[in-house]
C-alpha cells in the first residue's frame, strides 16, 4: 500500500503564528539547523505564559516524530519543559507530547501521538509548540531548530481522513443521542439511532439506564452493579485511585530479642520467604557487626550472630550496602565509612563479602575490589542486583583515601557505575564519574556521581533508575535511567514537574529512601529530616510515588513535625507514624505490598539513635468499598424518593437499608447518617407562588449551586465510603440535563385535562395546576436519577459508556 506507516519523511511547514519574539531571534530561524550560530534561533521576548509557535503543514499529514536541534553549547534558554499540540484545525488541537530537552548540544527526537484513542491514525495540519520552563527559570524561551517527520502521501492521508471524519461523525451522533435521552426526546433518539445505526453505549449500559432512570428499580440496579464489580468492570477505576498510607509500629514481646538502637545500618529482604536481614550500623558510640533476621509472618526477630568478625565475616561498619540474591540465597556486602583517624593505608581497602543464609557462613570474595577493577572504598553509595543475569551494580558514593585533603578543601572524589558478574567473579567499570581524569575523553562514558541517592533495578524493564542525592553542597534533582542491556544512559523529566518543580517532586536532601514494585511499575520514595538552604532539620515526613507508566510524581502524604515536642521523645505507642530522621533504612515486601522501616538518627542529639520498627501499608479502595459506595448512592436516592411520598416509610428505610451499609464505628460515616436522619424532619417552607419547597435533603439545584445544607454526594460522600468520586458527573451534567426541563414542563402544561371540558373554570385551573406540579415532579425525579446514572457511568470503562462530554459544552451564548 502506498504511503505505509514506515514511509517516514521530513515534512515541510511554515510559521503560521507566534506569541512573541525578541530582537533578531525570529520564529523563521527554527527552519534552519545551524548549531554554530548563536543567533539562529527563535526567542520569546518574555517567559510569561502563554508563549507558543504554531506551525502549518503544506497539507494534512500523519506526524509521527519531532526533532529539536540545539546550539553547540549548553544554554540557559533551552526548553526544560514543553508540550506539543496538533490538529486539523487551529482552534481544535489535542495534546501530542509533553516532555523536555536535555541542556546539552545533542539533537533530540521525540515520538508524537499519531493515533486516536480508538487506534486510528490521526491526520493533522497544525502543530503548536508551547514552552513551559527553560533551564534558567528566569530566562526567556528559545528554540534552535525544529524538524517534523511523518507521512504525507496523498492517497494514504485521504483514506485516513475519511476514517477520522467518520469517527468524528459517530461521536457527534452519540453526543446528540445522549442529549436526546437526557432531555426525554424519545422519538428523536429512536429516529437518530435508526437512521445512523450508531449505538450510544453498550447494551449492558442501556439496560442499566432503563432499569434505573426510567423504571426506578433500585433493587435490580444494585444487582447489576454487583455483577459489574464481580466481573472487574470497575477495577480500572479503582486502580486510578490514590493510595492512603497506614503506619503501624511493629512491637514484639519484651522478653524476645530485638536489634538495638542504630543508624547507618542495612536492611534487605528475601521476597520469597518474607525474611528481612539487618546488619551493622552505628549505635551512637561504636560500629556494630551483628546480623539479625526478621520473620514477617511470625513477627519475630532472631539474632544470627553478634560479631561477624569472629566468624570470618566483615569487621564492624556503617554506611555499607547489601543486596540479596534470591537464586542462591546469598547476601553480598560492600563499602563502609571510616573516620579520619582510621583512614590508614592498611584500613583503606574495599573488602567484598558474601553471606550464605542456608549454611550461615561468611566468605571474603575479595579483600580490595579496587585491585581487581572494582570500586575503591566508598560509603553512602547504592547497590542493586540483577538476579536473572547474576550481575550486581554499584553506583556512586564518596571515595575514602588515606589522606584527608578533601575534608578541608571540599574537593571530594566520587565513584562511578560498576558491575560485578557473580559467576565469573569479574568487575567492569561501566561509567566513570564526571570528575574522573578520563571523563574528558570522547570515548569514555561518564555520569555525575553523588552520595545518599537512590538507585533501583527494574528486572522487567531491565533498567536502573537513579535519582536524588548530594554532590558537595549541591542537592541533585535529576532522574537518570541506565539501560543495562543497551548500555545507554538517558535522563527523564517527569510529566507533571511544571514551573514549580519543588512542589511536584520529593524534597532533595540526604534522607531519601526508595523502593520499587516492578509489577505495578511504581517507585516509592520516603523523604524525612532534611536541609534547605543550609538550615538543619526540616521535620517533615513525606511519601511519594512515581508512576513509570505515566512518568509522574504524586505525593501520597506529607506530615510536618516541626511544631511541638520532638516525636522521638514521646512514647512510641502514642505516635501515628515514625518521627523524621536520617540514616534509617526501608525495605519493601512486594508479595504483601508493605514497607518496613527500622532505626535511624532523629537529628537532635549526636549520640542518640532509634530502634523503632514500623510497617507502612498503602491501601487503595477495594471492590467491597466501591460496592458500598454504589449502594450508598442508590439507597440515598431511593430514600429521597420514598421521603417525598411517605415520610414514615422513609424512616423505616433509613433504619434498615441505609443503616446496613454505614460503618457505625467510622465517625465520618456516622455523621453523614445522622445528617440524613435530621434533614428528614426539617419543615417545608413555602415559595412565592404558594407551592411547597422540598426538604433540604431533597433539594437539588440544577444550576450547579448546592443547597447550603446539602452534602455533596460527589465529594464527602465518596470519601466517606473510601473511594474518590468521579469528576465528570459534576455541575455541567446537571446543567445539561436540566437545560430544557422548564421547557418540557411548559409542554406538559399544554396537555389538555380530561376533565377540563365539563368542569367550572376554577376547577379546571386547579386541575391544570395539579397536573403541572405532577409533571414537574416527574421531570425532577428523572433528572436526579439521570445524574445518579452519570455518576455510576464514570466508574465504568469508557468504551462501554455514553460520551463523557455533553453537546451543551460546545454551545456558548
C-alpha positions in Angstrom: 0.0 0.0 0.0 1.3 3.4 -0.9 2.3 5.6 2.0 2.7 2.9 4.5 3.4 3.8 8.2 7.1 3.0 7.5 7.3 5.7 4.8 8.5 8.4 7.1 10.0 11.6 5.6 10.8 15.2 6.5 7.6 17.4 6.3 7.7 21.0 5.1 6.0 23.6 7.2 5.5 27.4 7.6 5.4 29.5 10.7 1.7 30.3 11.0 1.5 32.1 14.3 3.7 33.0 17.3 3.3 34.6 20.7 6.3 37.0 20.6 9.9 37.2 19.6 12.9 39.3 20.7 15.4 41.3 18.7 16.5 39.3 15.6 15.6 35.9 17.1 12.8 35.4 14.6 10.4 32.4 14.5 11.6 31.7 10.9 15.0 30.8 12.3 13.9 27.4 13.6 13.6 26.2 10.0 17.4 26.2 9.6 19.7 23.8 11.6 22.8 26.0 12.3 24.2 24.9 15.7 27.3 27.1 15.5 25.3 30.3 15.0 24.1 31.7 18.3 21.5 34.0 16.6 20.0 31.1 14.6 17.0 30.6 16.9 13.6 31.8 18.0 13.5 33.5 21.3 10.4 34.8 23.1 10.5 38.3 24.5 9.2 37.1 27.8 8.8 33.9 29.8 5.2 34.8 30.9 2.7 32.4 29.5 1.3 31.8 27.1 4.3 31.6 24.7 4.0 29.5 21.6 4.8 28.8 18.0 2.2 27.4 15.6 3.5 25.5 12.5 1.3 24.9 9.5 2.0 21.9 7.2 1.6 22.3 3.5 -1.1 19.6 3.6 -2.6 17.2 6.2 -0.1 14.6 7.3 0.5 11.9 9.9 3.2 13.5 12.1 5.0 10.7 14.0 8.1 12.5 15.3 9.5 15.9 16.1 13.3 16.7 16.2 14.8 19.6 18.1 18.2 20.8 17.1 20.4 22.7 19.6 23.3 25.1 19.9 26.8 23.7 20.1 26.9 24.6 23.8 24.6 24.4 26.7 22.2 27.4 27.0 20.0 28.6 29.8 17.1 29.4 27.4 16.8 25.7 26.2 13.4 24.2 26.9 13.5 22.1 30.1 9.7 21.5 29.8 7.3 21.9 26.8 4.2 20.5 25.3 3.1 19.9 21.7 -0.4 20.0 20.4 -1.8 19.3 17.0 -4.9 19.1 14.9 -6.6 19.6 11.6 -7.9 23.0 12.8 -6.1 25.7 14.7 -8.9 26.0 17.3 -9.2 22.3 18.0 -5.9 20.7 18.8 -5.1 17.8 21.1 -2.0 17.0 23.2 0.6 15.1 21.2 3.6 15.1 23.6 4.8 16.6 26.8 8.4 16.5 28.0 11.7 18.4 27.9 15.1 18.7 26.4 18.5 18.0 28.0 20.6 21.0 28.4 23.4 19.9 26.0 24.3 20.1 22.4 22.9 16.8 21.2 19.8 17.0 19.0 16.8 15.1 20.4 13.9 13.4 18.6 10.5 12.6 20.3 7.6 10.4 19.2 4.3 12.2 18.9 0.9 10.8 19.5 -0.4 10.0 16.0 -3.4 7.7 16.7 -6.8 8.4 18.1 -7.9 6.8 21.3 -9.6 4.1 19.2 -6.4 3.3 17.4 -6.9 5.1 14.0 -4.2 7.3 12.5 -4.6 11.0 13.4 -4.1 13.4 10.5 -3.1 16.9 11.5 -2.3 20.2 9.7 -1.3 22.5 12.6 1.4 21.9 15.2 1.7 24.1 18.3 4.8 24.1 20.4 4.2 25.6 23.9 7.3 26.2 26.1 6.6 25.8 29.8 10.0 26.1 31.5 13.6 27.0 30.5 16.7 25.6 32.1 17.3 29.1 33.6 14.0 29.6 35.4 14.0 33.4 34.9 15.1 33.3 31.3 13.1 33.6 28.1 12.4 30.5 25.9 14.4 29.7 22.8 14.1 27.0 20.1 17.0 26.5 17.7 15.7 24.1 15.1 12.5 22.0 14.6 12.1 19.2 12.1 8.8 17.3 11.6 8.8 13.7 10.5 5.8 11.7 9.2 3.7 10.6 6.2 2.1 12.9 3.7 1.3 10.5 0.8 -2.0 12.0 -0.5 -3.8 8.7 -1.1 -2.8 7.3 2.3 -3.8 10.6 4.1 -7.1 10.8 2.2 -8.0 7.3 3.3 -7.2 8.1 6.9 -9.0 11.4 6.7 -12.2 9.6 5.7 -11.8 7.2 8.7 -11.1 10.1 11.0 -14.1 12.1 9.8 -16.2 9.0 10.1 -15.1 8.6 13.7 -15.9 12.2 14.4 -19.3 11.9 12.8 -20.1 8.9 15.1 -19.1 10.8 18.2 -21.2 13.8 17.1 -24.2 11.5 16.7 -23.5 9.9 20.1 -23.5 13.3 21.7 -26.9 14.1 20.1 -28.3 10.8 21.3 -27.1 11.4 24.8 -28.7 14.8 24.8 -32.0 13.5 23.4 -32.2 10.8 26.0 -31.3 13.1 28.9 -34.0 15.6 27.7 -36.6 13.0 27.2 -36.8 13.3 23.4 -37.7 9.6 22.9 -38.8 9.9 19.3 -35.8 11.9 18.2 -33.5 9.4 20.0 -35.1 6.5 18.2 -35.1 8.2 14.8 -31.5 9.1 15.1 -30.4 5.6 16.1 -32.5 4.1 13.3 -31.2 6.5 10.7 -27.5 6.2 11.6 -27.2 2.7 13.1 -25.0 4.3 15.8 -25.1 2.8 19.3 -24.9 5.3 22.2 -23.4 2.7 24.5 -23.0 -1.0 25.3 -26.3 -2.9 25.7 -25.5 -3.5 29.4 -25.4 0.2 30.0 -28.7 0.8 28.1 -30.3 -1.9 30.3 -28.9 -0.1 33.4 -30.3 3.2 32.2 -33.7 1.8 31.5 -34.0 0.0 34.9 -32.6 2.9 37.0 -33.7 6.1 35.2 -36.9 5.1 33.6 -38.0 2.2 35.8 -36.7 3.4 39.2 -36.0 -0.3 40.1 -33.2 0.2 42.6 -33.1 -3.4 43.7 -32.3 -4.7 40.2 -29.9 -1.8 39.7 -27.9 -2.9 42.8 -27.7 -6.5 41.4 -26.5 -5.2 38.0 -23.8 -3.2 39.7 -22.8 -6.2 41.8 -22.3 -8.2 38.6 -20.3 -5.3 37.0 -18.0 -5.2 40.0 -17.6 -9.0 40.2 -16.7 -9.1 36.5 -14.0 -6.4 37.1 -15.6 -3.6 35.2 -14.7 -1.1 37.9 -11.1 -2.4 38.5 -9.6 0.2 36.2 -11.3 3.0 38.1 -10.1 1.5 41.4 -6.5 1.3 40.1 -6.5 5.0 39.4 -7.4 6.0 43.0 -4.8 7.4 45.3 -3.1 5.4 48.0 -4.0 6.0 51.6 -1.0 5.4 54.0 -1.3 3.4 57.2 1.7 3.3 59.5 1.8 0.8 62.4 4.5 0.2 65.0 5.7 -3.4 65.0 6.0 -4.4 68.6 7.4 -7.8 69.7 7.2 -9.4 73.2 9.6 -7.7 75.7 11.3 -10.9 76.6 12.2 -11.7 73.0 15.5 -10.3 71.5 15.4 -7.5 69.0 18.0 -5.2 67.4 19.2 -2.2 69.5 19.4 1.5 68.5 21.4 2.3 65.4 21.7 4.3 62.2 23.7 3.7 59.1 22.7 0.0 59.1 21.4 -2.0 56.2 18.1 -3.8 55.6 17.4 -6.2 52.8 14.6 -8.7 52.3 14.3 -12.1 50.8 11.0 -11.7 48.9 10.5 -15.5 48.6 10.4 -16.2 52.3 9.5 -12.6 53.5 12.6 -12.6 55.7 14.3 -9.3 56.5 18.0 -9.2 57.3 19.6 -6.4 59.3 23.4 -5.9 59.6 25.6 -3.4 61.4 25.3 0.3 61.8 26.4 2.9 64.4 24.8 2.9 67.8 26.0 6.4 68.7 29.3 5.3 70.2 30.6 2.4 68.1 30.2 0.5 64.8 28.3 -2.8 65.0 28.7 -6.2 63.3 25.6 -8.0 64.4 23.4 -9.9 61.9 19.6 -10.2 62.5 16.7 -11.8 60.7 13.1 -10.9 61.0 10.2 -13.3 60.1 7.5 -11.1 58.7 4.8 -13.7 59.1 5.7 -14.6 62.7 6.7 -11.0 63.7 9.8 -12.3 65.4 13.5 -11.1 65.4 16.3 -13.7 65.6 19.9 -12.8 66.4 22.0 -14.9 63.9 25.3 -13.7 65.4 26.6 -10.7 67.4 30.0 -10.3 65.9 30.6 -11.3 62.3 34.4 -10.7 62.5 34.6 -13.7 64.8 33.1 -15.9 62.1 35.4 -14.8 59.2 33.0 -12.1 58.4 33.2 -8.3 58.0 34.5 -6.0 60.7 32.0 -3.6 62.4 30.8 -1.0 59.9 28.2 1.6 58.9 27.1 3.2 55.7 27.7 0.0 53.8 25.4 -1.6 51.3 23.9 -5.1 50.8 21.8 -6.9 48.2 20.1 -10.3 48.3 20.5 -13.0 45.7 17.2 -15.0 45.7 18.6 -17.5 43.2 21.4 -18.7 45.6 20.1 -17.4 49.0 23.2 -15.2 49.4 23.8 -11.7 50.8 26.5 -9.5 49.2 28.1 -6.6 51.1 30.5 -3.8 50.1 31.6 -0.4 51.4 31.8 1.3 54.8 32.6 4.6 56.5 35.9 5.3 58.3 36.6 8.4 60.4 39.7 10.4 59.7 41.8 8.7 62.4 41.1 5.2 60.9 41.9 6.1 57.3 45.4 4.5 57.2 46.9 2.6 54.3 46.1 -0.8 55.8 42.5 0.1 56.5 41.6 1.7 53.2 40.6 -1.4 51.4 37.2 -2.1 49.7 36.5 -5.6 51.1 33.7 -7.6 49.4 31.8 -10.2 51.4 29.2 -12.9 50.8 26.9 -14.5 53.4 25.1 -17.8 52.7 21.8 -17.7 54.6 21.4 -21.5 54.2 24.8 -22.6 55.6 25.0 -19.4 57.8 28.6 -18.8 56.8 30.6 -15.8 55.7 33.1 -15.7 52.7 35.5 -13.0 51.8 35.2 -12.7 48.0 37.9 -10.0 47.7 40.0 -8.1 50.2 40.1 -5.0 48.0 37.9 -4.6 44.9 39.9 -1.7 43.7 42.8 -4.1 42.9 40.6 -6.2 40.6 38.9 -3.5 38.5 36.1 -2.7 41.0 35.3 0.4 43.1 37.6 1.9 45.7 36.4 2.0 49.3 33.2 4.0 49.3 30.3 4.9 51.6 26.8 6.2 51.1 26.7 4.5 47.7 23.9 2.4 46.2 23.8 -1.3 45.2 21.3 -3.4 43.1 21.2 -6.9 41.8 20.0 -8.4 38.5 19.2 -11.9 39.7 18.4 -13.2 36.2 21.8 -12.2 34.8 23.6 -12.7 38.1 25.0 -9.2 38.0 25.5 -6.7 40.8 25.6 -2.9 40.1 27.3 -0.4 42.4 27.0 3.3 41.8 28.2 6.5 43.5 29.4 7.0 47.0 32.3 9.1 48.3 35.7 7.6 47.8 37.8 7.3 51.0 41.5 7.9 50.8 44.3 7.7 53.4 45.0 11.5 53.1 42.3 13.8 54.3 42.9 16.7 52.0 39.4 16.6 50.6 38.0 17.0 54.0 39.4 20.5 54.3 39.3 21.6 50.6 35.8 20.1 49.9 37.2 18.5 46.8 35.7 15.1 47.2 36.1 12.2 44.9 33.1 10.1 43.8 32.8 6.6 42.5 31.2 5.8 39.1 29.0 2.9 38.0 30.4 -0.6 38.3 29.0 -4.0 37.5 30.1 -7.3 39.1 29.3 -10.6 37.4 28.9 -13.2 40.1 29.5 -16.4 38.1 32.8 -15.2 36.6 33.9 -13.0 39.7 34.7 -10.1 37.4 34.2 -6.3 37.7 33.5 -3.8 34.9 33.8 0.0 35.2 30.7 1.0 33.1 30.5 4.8 33.7 33.3 6.9 35.2 32.4 9.9 37.4 32.3 13.2 35.6 35.2 14.4 37.7 37.4 11.5 36.8 40.5 12.3 34.8 39.4 10.1 31.9 35.9 11.7 31.6 37.2 14.3 29.2 37.8 11.6 26.6 35.1 11.4 23.9 35.5 7.6 24.0 34.6 7.4 27.7 31.1 7.4 29.1 30.7 9.4 32.3 28.0 10.2 34.9 27.6 12.8 37.6 28.1 10.7 40.7 26.7 11.5 44.2 26.0 10.2 47.7 22.8 9.4 49.6 20.9 9.0 46.3 18.5 6.3 45.2 19.2 3.5 42.7 16.6 0.8 41.8 16.7 -2.1 39.3 13.6 -3.0 37.3 14.0 -6.6 36.3 11.3 -6.4 33.7 12.4 -3.2 32.0 16.0 -4.2 32.6 16.9 -0.6 33.6 18.5 1.1 36.6 16.6 4.2 37.9 18.8 6.8 39.6 17.6 10.0 41.2 18.3 12.4 44.1 21.4 12.6 46.2 24.0 15.1 47.1 27.3 16.2 45.5 29.3 18.6 47.5 26.8 21.2 48.7 24.5 20.6 45.7 21.3 18.6 46.1 20.6 16.6 43.0 17.1 16.6 41.4 17.8 14.8 38.2 16.3 11.4 37.2 18.6 9.1 35.3 17.8 5.8 33.5 20.5 3.3 32.6 19.6 0.5 30.2 21.8 -2.4 31.3 21.3 -4.3 28.1 21.7 -1.4 25.7 24.4 0.4 27.8 22.5 3.7 27.3 22.2 6.5 29.8 19.3 8.8 29.5 17.5 11.4 31.7 13.8 11.5 32.4 11.8 14.7 33.1 8.6 13.9 34.9 5.4 14.9 33.0 4.0 16.9 35.9 7.0 18.9 37.1 5.7 22.2 35.6 7.1 25.5 36.5 7.1 24.9 40.3 9.3 21.8 40.3 9.9 21.9 44.1 6.3 21.2 44.8 5.9 18.2 42.4 9.0 16.2 43.3 10.4 14.7 46.5 12.4 17.0 48.7 16.0 17.0 47.8 18.4 16.1 50.6 20.2 13.3 52.3 17.2 11.3 53.7 15.7 9.8 50.6 14.8 6.1 50.8 13.4 4.4 47.7 11.8 1.0 46.8 10.2 -0.3 43.6 7.3 -2.6 42.6 8.1 -4.0 39.2 4.7 -5.5 38.7 2.9 -2.1 39.3 5.7 0.0 37.6 5.8 2.2 40.7 8.7 3.7 42.6 8.1 4.7 46.2 10.2 7.4 48.0 10.2 8.3 51.7 11.8 11.7 52.5 12.3 12.7 56.0 14.6 15.0 58.1 16.1 17.4 55.5 18.1 20.6 54.9 17.0 23.6 52.9 19.5 26.4 52.2 21.8 25.2 54.9 19.1 25.1 57.6 19.1 21.9 59.5 16.1 19.7 60.5 13.1 20.4 58.3 11.0 17.9 60.3 8.7 16.8 57.5 7.9 13.2 56.6 6.6 12.8 53.0 5.9 9.7 51.0 6.0 9.9 47.2 5.0 7.7 44.3 6.5 7.8 40.8 4.5 6.1 38.1 6.8 4.8 35.4 3.8 4.3 33.1 2.6 7.9 33.5 6.0 9.4 34.2 4.5 11.4 37.0 5.3 12.1 40.7 2.5 12.0 43.2 2.7 12.9 46.9 0.9 10.2 48.9 1.1 12.2 52.1 3.1 14.8 53.9 3.3 15.4 57.7 5.0 18.3 59.4 6.7 17.6 62.8 8.3 21.0 63.2 5.9 22.1 65.9 5.6 20.6 69.4 7.6 18.1 71.4 10.1 16.1 69.4 8.4 12.9 68.3 11.2 10.6 69.3 10.9 11.7 72.9 7.3 10.6 73.2 6.0 7.1 73.9 6.3 5.2 70.6 2.7 3.9 71.0 1.4 7.4 71.0 2.9 8.3 67.6 0.8 7.6 64.5 3.9 7.5 62.3 7.8 7.4 62.5 9.4 10.7 63.6 11.5 12.5 60.9 15.0 11.0 60.7 18.0 10.1 58.6 20.4 7.2 58.5 17.4 4.9 58.6 16.6 2.0 56.2 13.5 0.9 54.5 12.6 -2.3 52.5 9.6 -3.4 50.5 7.8 -6.7 50.7 6.3 -6.9 47.2 4.4 -10.1 48.0 2.4 -8.4 50.8 2.8 -4.9 49.4 4.1 -3.4 52.6 7.2 -1.4 53.6 9.3 -1.9 56.7 11.4 0.9 58.4 14.0 0.5 61.1 16.0 2.9 63.3 17.9 6.0 62.2 19.1 9.3 63.6 16.4 11.8 64.7 19.0 14.6 64.3 18.5 16.2 67.7 21.4 14.5 69.6 24.7 13.4 68.0 24.7 10.3 70.2 21.0 9.3 70.1 19.8 6.6 67.8 16.4 4.9 67.2 15.3 1.3 67.4 11.7 1.6 66.4 10.4 -0.8 63.7 7.4 0.3 61.5 5.3 -1.1 58.9 3.7 1.0 56.1 0.7 -0.3 54.2 -0.5 1.6 51.2 -4.2 1.0 50.7 -6.5 1.7 47.7 -10.2 1.2 47.7 -11.3 -2.3 47.1 -14.2 -3.9 45.2 -16.1 -4.0 48.5 -15.5 -0.3 49.1 -16.8 0.7 45.7 -19.8 -1.6 46.1 -20.7 0.0 49.3 -20.3 3.4 47.7 -22.6 2.4 44.8 -25.2 1.0 47.2 -25.0 4.2 49.2 -25.7 6.4 46.2 -28.6 4.2 45.1 -30.2 3.9 48.6 -29.8 7.6 49.3 -31.6 8.3 46.1 -34.4 5.8 46.8 -34.6 7.2 50.4 -35.2 10.7 49.0 -37.9 9.4 46.6 -39.6 7.5 49.4 -39.5 10.5 51.7 -41.5 12.6 49.2 -44.4 10.2 49.2 -44.3 8.6 52.7 -42.0 10.1 55.4 -42.9 7.2 57.8 -41.7 4.6 55.2 -38.6 6.7 54.7 -37.8 6.4 58.4 -38.0 2.7 58.2 -35.9 2.7 55.1 -33.3 4.8 56.9 -33.2 2.5 59.8 -32.7 -0.6 57.7 -31.4 -0.2 54.1 -29.2 2.8 54.7 -28.3 1.7 58.3 -26.9 -1.6 56.9 -24.2 0.0 54.7 -22.9 2.6 57.1 -19.8 1.7 59.2 -21.0 3.0 62.6 -17.5 2.8 64.0 -16.4 5.4 61.5 -17.2 9.0 62.8 -17.4 10.4 59.3 -19.9 7.9 58.1 -21.9 8.1 61.3 -22.1 11.9 61.0 -23.4 11.6 57.4 -26.0 9.1 58.5 -27.2 11.5 61.3 -27.5 14.3 58.7 -29.8 12.2 56.6 -32.0 11.5 59.6 -32.1 15.1 60.8 -32.8 16.5 57.4 -35.9 14.3 57.0 -37.7 16.2 59.8 -37.0 19.7 58.6 -40.2 21.5 57.8 -41.0 22.6 54.3 -41.1 26.3 53.5 -43.4 28.0 51.2 -42.3 29.5 48.0 -43.5 32.7 46.5 -46.2 31.1 44.4 -47.6 29.1 47.3 -46.1 25.8 46.4 -44.1 23.8 49.0 -40.3 23.7 48.5 -38.8 20.2 49.0 -37.0 19.4 52.2 -33.3 20.4 52.2 -32.3 16.8 51.9 -34.2 16.6 48.6 -33.2 20.0 47.2 -31.0 19.7 44.2 -30.0 22.9 42.5 -29.9 22.2 38.8 -28.0 25.4 38.0 -25.0 23.9 39.7 -25.3 25.6 43.1 -25.8 23.3 46.1 -28.3 23.9 48.9 -26.4 25.2 51.9 -27.5 22.2 54.0 -26.9 19.6 51.3 -23.8 17.4 51.5 -22.2 17.0 48.1 -22.6 13.3 47.2 -19.8 13.7 44.7 -17.3 14.7 47.3 -17.6 13.9 51.0 -19.9 11.0 50.5 -17.4 9.4 48.2 -14.6 9.9 50.7 -16.8 8.6 53.4 -17.2 5.3 51.5 -13.4 5.1 50.9 -13.4 6.0 47.2 -12.7 9.1 45.3 -15.8 10.4 43.5 -15.7 10.8 39.7 -15.0 14.3 38.4 -17.1 14.1 35.2 -20.5 13.8 37.0 -20.5 17.4 38.0 -22.4 20.6 37.7 -22.0 20.6 33.9 -24.1 17.4 33.8 -26.8 18.8 36.0 -26.9 21.9 33.8 -27.1 19.9 30.6 -29.7 17.5 31.9 -31.9 20.3 33.2 -31.4 22.8 30.5 -34.8 22.1 28.9 -36.7 20.9 32.0 -38.7 24.1 32.2 -39.5 23.9 28.5 -40.7 20.4 28.9 -42.8 21.5 31.8 -44.4 24.1 29.6 -45.2 21.4 27.1 -46.7 19.3 29.9 -48.9 22.3 30.8 -50.3 22.4 27.2 -51.6 18.9 27.5 -55.4 19.2 28.0 -57.0 17.8 31.1 -59.6 15.1 30.6 -62.0 16.9 33.0 -61.5 20.4 31.6 -64.5 20.3 29.3 -67.1 19.6 32.0 -65.6 21.5 35.0 -66.0 25.1 36.0 -63.1 27.4 35.3 -61.8 27.3 38.9 -61.8 23.5 38.9 -60.0 23.5 35.5 -57.4 25.8 36.9 -56.9 23.7 39.9 -56.6 20.5 37.9 -54.2 22.2 35.5 -52.0 23.3 38.4 -52.0 19.8 39.9 -51.1 18.3 36.5 -48.3 20.8 36.1 -47.0 20.1 39.6 -47.1 16.3 38.9 -45.2 16.7 35.6 -42.6 19.0 37.3 -42.0 16.4 40.0 -41.7 13.7 37.4 -39.1 15.7 35.4 -37.2 16.5 38.6 -37.2 12.8 39.6 -35.8 11.7 36.3 -33.2 14.4 36.3 -32.0 13.2 39.7 -31.9 9.6 38.5 -30.0 10.7 35.4 -27.4 12.5 37.5 -27.0 9.3 39.5 -26.6 7.3 36.4 -23.9 9.6 35.1 -22.0 9.1 38.4 -22.2 5.4 38.0 -21.1 5.6 34.4 -17.9 7.4 35.4 -16.9 4.3 37.4 -17.0 2.1 34.4 -14.8 1.6 31.3 -15.2 4.5 28.8 -15.6 2.1 25.9 -18.9 0.7 27.3 -20.5 4.0 28.2 -22.1 7.1 26.7 -19.7 10.0 25.8 -18.3 11.9 28.9 -19.0 15.3 27.3 -22.3 17.0 26.6 -23.4 18.7 23.5 -24.2 21.7 25.6 -20.4 22.1 26.3 -20.0 23.3 22.7 -22.8 25.8 22.7 -22.0 29.2 24.3 -24.5 32.1 24.4 
